Amino acid sequence: MRKQFSILLILLFGLTYYSYGQTTEATPNFGVKWSGFVKTDYMFDTRQIVNAREGHFAILPAAEKMVNGEDVNDQTNFNILSIQSRLKAGITGPDFFGMKTSGVIEADFFGNSGTGLDDVNGFRLRHAFVQLSNDKIEILMGQYWHPMFVTAVFPDVYSFNTGVPFQPFSRNPQLRLTTKGKVKFIGVLFTERDFATRGASVSQSGMPQLHAQLQLGSTANSLGGFGVNFKSARPALGTDNIISTAFIGYFRTKLGNATWKVEAIYGQNMSDILQISGFGTAANGDYVNNDTFSAWTEFNADFSPTMEWGIFGGYSKNSGYGEPITYINGFLGNSVDSAFRIAPRIGWKSGKMKIGIEGEFTSAQYGSIDANGDMNTTGIDTVSNFRLLTTAIYNF
């Protein structure tokens, strides 16, 4: 880790020197612009949770775990973490055959793998891409948000989960083409890396994921859109691929001083975007998709130039398989029938600094897959968690 950090410092100083060296009165301001933030979260949970990175990425309250007649997951938890702190390099340079060029490298200290303590605080790549653009199109090549994570319409919650598992969340190596204008077409060809389909490989299927989306309106006012996603994944070499589709619709507008956002997702086998979803194996050996519906909405506004508020609400429903299943793969093991969340927040901001408080109440109904491939919640209690989060963010 010390060697990696030394290499990082050398790169930082080298790129900064390059940035200053490229700027003269006679030439454009080509080079590197650094930005990012330092963020510390103080988290208290009334129950043990399904999570990543020591509880920083909160997903759902943990299911009942009965030991000697007591639910051992009905215990509180508290933690303080700064691993979401982030560093970003925005790169500009000369044109490429008449098209403007730019690039981004972004990393944080969130680590890459599961809950292993050796990887928490690990420096990991978030985004790395180059862009070509003119007055008609924009081409992005590299690692960036999944196309169902719509950067114009996503929850502004303080929690790092960003609305998961109600909001899609993933970053993917990709080739993306976006047209410009009030009606935009977004076409994406992409694979999987840090966020992968549970139990199957997209790369080994022999074809990338494909996404098409139409976006209408202005980012400054009302904006809406809808899209479709196509995925082919191979559970094992020598087996057939499983084909999955997903659909998304979203809208954002101003209501007086407040901003209202709403989004709905319906699809199959969406474990790669952290939805309660997956696939199973039928008695005849065929692969069967699990269907999931998720939706969320959010209102947010400023009380004043120094105060802000917001409230997020989300709901997700697992629709099961619709036929007998002998084996399942998926996010949360397909054991959640439904879940909802309500999360109000308030923040104080001045200059580059913000301090915020957020309450996140999340409830989940766990179940099991019955003989018909449907969800069965008989005799299983609903579990809930309340997270109180205080955050301090310093942007630079």
Helices and strands as residue ranges (DSSP letters): H 2-21, E 31-45, E 49-52, E 57-61, E 66-67, E 70-71, E 77-81, E 86-96, E 99-108, E 124-133, E 137-145, E 171-179, E 183-190, G 203-205, E 209-217, E 223-233, E 242-255, E 258-268, G 271-273, E 278-282, E 287-289, E 291-304, E 307-318, E 325-330, G 331-334, E 336-350, E 353-366, E 368-369, E 375-376, E 382-395
